[in-house]
Amino acid sequence: MRKAPRQARSRVTVEAILDAGAQVLGRKGWAGFTTNAVAEAAGVSIGSLYQYFPNKLVLVGAITRRHHDEVLAVLRSVDDATLSPARRAERLVRGMIAIHSVNPALHRVLLEGAPGSKDLQSAHDAFEVEYLRRYEALLASAAGRRKRLSDQIAAQVLSSAVAGAIHDAAQRGTLASPAMQQALLELVCAYLLGGKRAQRSASPSAPS
């Protein structure tokens, strides 16, 4: 960002720009994404937008980082020693579905259409490190064992399975399907608990 918002009014303006940018990017894709379209959707002048975001690539970077923060927040909420592995799995699935239900089209564009930059790639690399570390911790806490190479591979497979299933469901419009949510919950529980025990534990319940 060109400058950080310091006052409450400035923070509201930046959030409005980011919200509008996410909507425009999801609706029009990268080819139709312009700062003028975002400013109009946000109800601010183009000059106000440029105070914080000098070009659309910087704006896309900010939108992407906000999504990364939302994903990591879900993973941090799962890191709760008071929860059973089954409840952690439920919190993970519910949280990931919730954040991807707000603007499903945006996530598809971020995955497929937005061009990269060195700064954005660096931020993505840092996100991936924290992202996989959180999944490794989830697996280790459920299994009660120290980290090994197999834990790292298992974290890659589980995180890819969850992300892939959610992104595919978002594209197909089935994110809100109880059957889809239950199937994903059973998948995560199978990784955390294994076998028949996972099937017994992966039953719908109130959010934790």
C-alpha positions, 0 to 999 in steps of 0.5 A: 500500500502507498500509505497505511490508514491511521484514522478510523475514517481512513480504515473504513475507506480502505475496507470499502475499497478492498470489499469493492475490489473483491467484488469487481475482481470476482465479477469481471476477472482480471481482464475487466478489473480496473481501479476506476471500476473499483472506485465507482463500486466503493463510492470513492473518488479515484484520487482517494483510491490512489492514496492507498493503492497506486495501481491495480496490481497492488490492490489485487495483492492486498485483496489476496493477502486479506484472503490469506489472513482469513484462511490462517485465522481459521487454522489458528482457531483450530489450534485449541488444546481443549477441543477433541480432534473431531471438534477441530475437524468440524471447526476447520471444515465449517470455517473454511466453507464460511470464508469461501462462501462469501465471494466464491467467484473471487477465489476462482480468479485468485487461483486462476486469473490474477497475474503475479508479482515478486512481492505477491509471490513472496507473500504467497510463499510466506503464507504457504509456510504458515499454512502447512505448518498449521496443518502439520500441528493439527495432525501432530496433535491428533496423532500424539507424535512428533513431527516426521517427514511423513507428517509433512507429506500428510499435511500437504495431502490433507491441505490440498484435499480440503482446498481442492474440495472447497474450491471445486464445490464453490465452482459447482455451487454446492458449498452450502450442501449438507452432504458435501460438508459431511463428506468433507468432515469425514475426510478430515476425521479419517486423516485425524482419527482413522478408520471406523473411529473417524466415521463415528466421530464425524457426525453433525453437531453445533458449531464449537 
